[in-house]
Amino acid sequence: MSDGSRVDDNLVLARSCSDHIAAEVLAGLLRSESVPAVVRDLGPIPGLEAGAEVLVPASCLPRAQRLLARQEPSDEELAELAVRTPPDRREETG
């Protein structure tokens, strides 16, 4: 399935990712910019390395694509961001 292909009546594929964590990071980026986004795992069990998709409403796809194109982090960068301790939590753990 290529970027922008229709998934169902309301949601379209904004991005395919190699894993769930990367997809969640991108979905979080979109949500932070007021673009509704959901993650759909491609494997039978969420979290397995079968890949995941970020889906958005068809009406939001152009904006989602612009936002995702602004910053193209690698899968390794996405994974690192996903497991990094947020700045406000570092004080509590250190």
C-alpha positions in Angstrom: 0.0 0.0 0.0 1.5 3.4 -0.9 1.2 6.6 1.0 -2.2 8.1 0.7 -4.0 5.0 -0.5 -7.5 4.5 0.9 -7.8 2.2 3.9 -11.6 2.5 4.6 -14.3 5.1 4.1 -12.8 7.7 6.4 -9.1 6.9 7.1 -6.2 6.8 4.7 -2.6 5.8 5.0 -0.3 8.7 5.9 2.8 6.6 6.6 4.0 3.0 6.9 6.6 2.3 9.6 8.8 -0.6 10.4 7.5 -0.9 14.0 4.7 0.2 16.3 6.9 2.6 18.3 7.9 4.6 15.2 4.3 4.8 14.1 3.2 6.0 17.6 5.9 8.8 17.5 4.7 10.0 14.1 1.0 9.8 15.2 1.9 11.8 18.3 3.5 14.4 16.1 0.4 14.7 14.0 -1.9 14.8 17.1 0.3 17.6 18.5 -0.5 19.6 15.4 -4.3 18.9 15.7 -4.3 16.2 13.0 -6.3 13.1 14.2 -4.2 10.0 13.8 -4.5 6.3 14.7 -1.9 3.5 14.5 -2.8 0.1 13.0 -0.4 -2.8 13.6 0.2 -5.0 10.7 1.1 -8.1 12.7 -1.2 -10.4 14.6 0.1 -9.2 18.0 0.8 -5.4 18.6 4.5 -4.8 19.2 5.8 -7.6 17.0 8.2 -6.3 14.3 5.6 -6.7 11.5 5.2 -3.0 10.9 2.5 -0.5 11.6 0.6 2.2 9.7 -0.3 5.7 10.7 -3.9 6.5 9.5 -5.5 9.9 9.2 -8.9 11.2 8.0 -8.9 11.6 4.2 -9.6 15.3 4.6 -6.5 15.7 6.8 -4.1 13.8 4.5 -2.5 16.8 2.7 -1.7 18.5 6.0 -0.4 15.3 7.5 1.9 14.7 4.6 3.3 18.3 4.8 3.9 17.8 8.5 5.6 14.4 8.1 7.7 15.7 5.2 9.0 18.6 7.3 11.1 16.3 9.4 12.0 12.8 8.2 13.6 11.1 11.2 15.0 7.7 10.6 13.5 4.6 12.3 16.4 4.6 14.7 15.8 8.2 15.7 12.1 7.5 16.2 12.8 4.5 18.4 15.3 6.6 20.5 12.7 9.4 20.9 10.1 6.9 22.0 12.2 5.5 24.8 13.9 8.7 25.9 12.9 10.0 29.4 11.0 13.3 29.0 12.9 16.3 30.4 10.4 16.8 33.3 10.9 13.2 34.3 14.7 13.3 34.4 14.7 15.2 37.6 12.4 12.7 39.3 14.6 9.7 38.3 18.0 11.3 38.9 
